[in-house]
Amino acid sequence: MAQKDVPLILASASPRRKEILEAHGYSPIVMPADVDEQLPPGAVFTPEKATIYLAELKANAVFEALAPRDWPHSCTVLGVDTIVYKDRIIGKPVDEADALDILRSLKNTSHQVISGACLIRAGDVFAPSRNPQATGSPIRFLASDIIWLSDTTTVQFGDYTDDEILEYIRANPPYDKSGSYAIQSAWGRHVLSVDGDIENVIGLPFKRLSAYLEDLCQGDDFEYGFYEYDDFEYYFYEDDDFEYTDLE
């Protein structure tokens, strides 16, 4: 069958991630995940696994909410999480004092920016049985492909004063940014070197993602129809006989 572009859903409200995808020719549909971005209490994660865990949490929340009838050519969901790491995981600052402390701790040294990503490609449709007595889950997608990955970039800062930190964070509120800075902003003048993918520092590990995105955003041109049978709904694929998953 002919190949058809598969919609890419970005499970993030980050304008920076959207802009990076658009710069590389994608047109992401933004559907922010409504999740508590916290690691499980007592769980021990490496920084890489922590980002992958949170990325999957976001991607899965959006994936589970998809209505198959809205995506007749399937879709791919992308979740991403980014942290700064220097002796500990550094997330987003809670207030000005926290942002000041974080940027003080990164002065005259190097740190790692780690992004985790999770891609979920929608596959078959899980549908109720046509048996009127059957009960089960609502119609939903099943995942045909799930990919997890992470990327690490090392960033080195130079010297700066507390006054320079305060001037920056008051002009550029950092409360949605891990590490309290955006490398593409005025703070970039304090960066001495970047070892790795700079787009990863901005918030999207595109170099690692690119091959997987190209693969999962292409797919067979299949369609499924929507019918009612004895007041129950089910789906079928245009190139197959009637298919349904019995939930009895």
SEDO-674565 format. One line per field, with one value per residue (C-alpha): x, y, z; residue number from 0. Coordinates in steps of 0.02 Angstrom, whole numbers, plus 32768, in hexadecimal, padded with zeros to 4 digits. Example, Ala and Ser with C-alpha at 12.3 -4.5 7.8 and 13.67 -1.06 7.14 Angstrom:
X <- [8267|82AC]
Y <- [7F1F|7FCB]
Z <- [8186|8165]
nr <- [0|1]
This chain:
X <- [8000|8032|808C|8034|8072|803B|800B|8089|803F|80B2|8084|80D0|80A3|8158|8161|821A|81F9|8174|81E8|8274|81FE|81BC|826D|828B|81EF|8170|80C6|80A5|7FF9|800E|7FAF|8002|8000|7FA7|8016|8072|8128|816D|81D0|8180|81A9|823D|8268|831F|833F|83DA|83C5|83AA|8324|82CF|82B8|827A|81FE|81B4|81B4|8152|80DB|80B1|80A5|8039|7FC0|7F9E|7F9B|7F1A|7EA8|7EA6|7E01|7E22|7D97|7DF8|7E96|7E62|7F15|7F62|7FD7|807A|8088|812B|814E|81EF|823D|82DD|8345|83EA|8462|84F5|850E|8450|83B8|838F|82E0|827E|8294|8204|822B|82AD|831A|831C|834A|83D7|841B|8414|8472|84F2|8512|8533|85B1|8663|863F|85EC|8546|84E1|843B|83DE|833F|82D6|8256|81CA|8176|80D4|8089|7FCF|7FA8|7F0E|7E6B|7E2B|7D6E|7CDC|7C8E|7BEE|7BA1|7B25|7B4A|7C05|7C5A|7D08|7D76|7D41|7D81|7E37|7EDC|7F5C|8012|806A|8115|8160|820F|8270|8313|837D|8408|8488|84DE|8568|8563|85EB|85C7|8642|8644|85B8|8576|84D9|84A2|84AF|8448|83C0|83BC|83A5|8320|82BA|82BB|82A7|823D|828C|8203|81DB|8292|82FC|839D|834E|8390|8372|8411|83C5|839E|840F|8457|84B3|853F|8575|8589|863E|8620|859C|85CC|853C|8496|846A|83B3|83B5|83E2|8351|82DD|82D3|8357|8335|83D5|83A7|82F0|82FE|830B|827D|820E|8229|81F8|8163|8119|8109|8094|8023|7F8C|7F0C|7E63|7DE1|7D28|7CAC|7C08|7B81|7B40|7AB0|7ADB|7B91|7C23|7CAF|7D37|7D77|7E0D|7DF0|7E6A|7E2F|7D92|7D32|7DA0|7D76|7DBC|7D42|7D4D|7CE4]
Y <- [8000|80B5|810B|8195|820F|81E0|8273|8299|82C9|8327|8301|83A4|845B|848F|850C|84E3|842B|845A|84D6|8455|83D7|845C|848F|83DC|83D4|8389|83D4|8395|839B|83DC|837A|839C|830C|8330|82CA|82DE|82EA|8292|81F2|816B|8183|8119|80E5|80E9|8121|8150|81FE|81AF|8137|81C4|8229|8191|8166|8215|821D|817A|81BA|824F|81EF|8167|81E3|8233|818C|8141|81D7|81C9|81A2|812F|817A|8220|81CF|8161|8154|812D|81A7|81AF|81FD|824A|826A|82BF|82ED|8351|8366|83B4|8346|837A|8309|82FF|830F|83C7|83EB|848C|8513|8533|85EA|8672|8638|8587|85C6|862E|8599|8528|85A0|85C2|8506|84FC|858C|8568|84B1|8437|83DD|8362|8381|82DD|82C5|8228|8207|818B|816D|810B|80DB|80B3|8009|7F9C|7FD5|7F81|7F7C|7F39|7E95|7E9B|7E2B|7EA0|7E49|7E67|7EEF|7F34|7FC9|8054|804F|807E|8068|7FE2|8011|7FC2|800C|8059|80A3|80E8|8148|81CB|8242|82A1|8345|8391|844D|84B7|855F|85EA|8669|86E1|8741|8735|87DB|8792|86FB|8768|87DB|8744|86E7|8785|87AD|86F6|8697|85E9|858B|8518|84F0|8467|84B4|8562|8599|8592|857E|85D8|8672|86FD|867F|8630|86AF|8651|85AD|857F|84DB|845D|83A7|8350|8380|8434|8412|8395|8424|848A|83F9|8379|82F3|8300|82AD|820E|821C|8243|8192|8152|81E7|81CC|8115|8128|81BE|8158|80C5|805E|80BC|8058|8097|8051|806D|808D|802E|800B|7F5D|7F41|7FE8|7FB4|8001|7FA9|7FCC|7F72|7F8C|7FB0|7F28|7EA3|7E47|7E83|7E85|7EA0|7E75|7E19|7E5A|7DD3]
Z <- [8000|7FEC|807A|80DA|815C|820B|827C|8305|83AE|8425|84DA|8515|8521|8504|8474|8463|843D|83BF|836B|835B|830A|8294|8265|822D|81C3|823C|8266|8316|8362|8414|8499|8542|85BE|8662|86D5|8779|8741|87DA|87ED|8859|8912|8945|8893|8860|87AD|874D|8700|8655|8694|86F3|8654|85F4|867F|867C|85BE|85B7|863D|85CF|852C|8576|85C7|851E|84C2|8537|851C|845D|8408|8373|830B|830C|82C3|8230|81F0|829A|82F3|8355|8403|8440|84F9|8532|85D8|85F4|8692|86C3|8725|8790|8826|8830|87C0|87AB|8770|875D|87E2|8858|8878|885F|88EF|88AB|87FC|8847|88A7|880E|879D|8826|882F|8773|876F|8731|8715|869F|86AF|864A|85F4|85E0|857C|8577|84EF|84D4|842C|8422|837A|837A|8331|8337|8383|8421|8412|8478|8448|83E3|8468|84C0|8567|855C|85BF|85B2|858D|8515|8463|8465|840A|842D|841A|8385|83AC|8449|8447|84DB|84CD|8523|84F2|8559|8532|859E|85B6|8607|8655|8678|8704|8731|87C6|882E|87E4|8735|876B|87B6|8720|86AF|8711|872D|8673|863F|86BE|86C6|8722|868F|866B|86B6|86F9|86FC|8653|8597|8533|849E|8508|8549|85C4|8532|8548|85E4|8586|8561|8507|84D3|84B8|8461|8413|843D|8412|84A0|8515|84D0|84F8|846C|8445|838C|834E|83AE|8380|82C7|8281|82F0|82C6|820D|821F|8294|823A|819B|818A|811E|80DE|8140|8176|81E8|81DE|8268|8278|82F6|8317|838F|83E1|83F4|8397|8340|82C1|8227|81B5|80FD|80C8|8142|816F|8207|82A1|8356|83FF|846D|851F|856F]
nr <- [0|1|2|3|4|5|6|7|8|9|10|11|12|13|14|15|16|17|18|19|20|21|22|23|24|25|26|27|28|29|30|31|32|33|34|35|36|37|38|39|40|41|42|43|44|45|46|47|48|49|50|51|52|53|54|55|56|57|58|59|60|61|62|63|64|65|66|67|68|69|70|71|72|73|74|75|76|77|78|79|80|81|82|83|84|85|86|87|88|89|90|91|92|93|94|95|96|97|98|99|100|101|102|103|104|105|106|107|108|109|110|111|112|113|114|115|116|117|118|119|120|121|122|123|124|125|126|127|128|129|130|131|132|133|134|135|136|137|138|139|140|141|142|143|144|145|146|147|148|149|150|151|152|153|154|155|156|157|158|159|160|161|162|163|164|165|166|167|168|169|170|171|172|173|174|175|176|177|178|179|180|181|182|183|184|185|186|187|188|189|190|191|192|193|194|195|196|197|198|199|200|201|202|203|204|205|206|207|208|209|210|211|212|213|214|215|216|217|218|219|220|221|222|223|224|225|226|227|228|229|230|231|232|233|234|235|236|237|238|239|240|241|242|243|244|245|246|247]
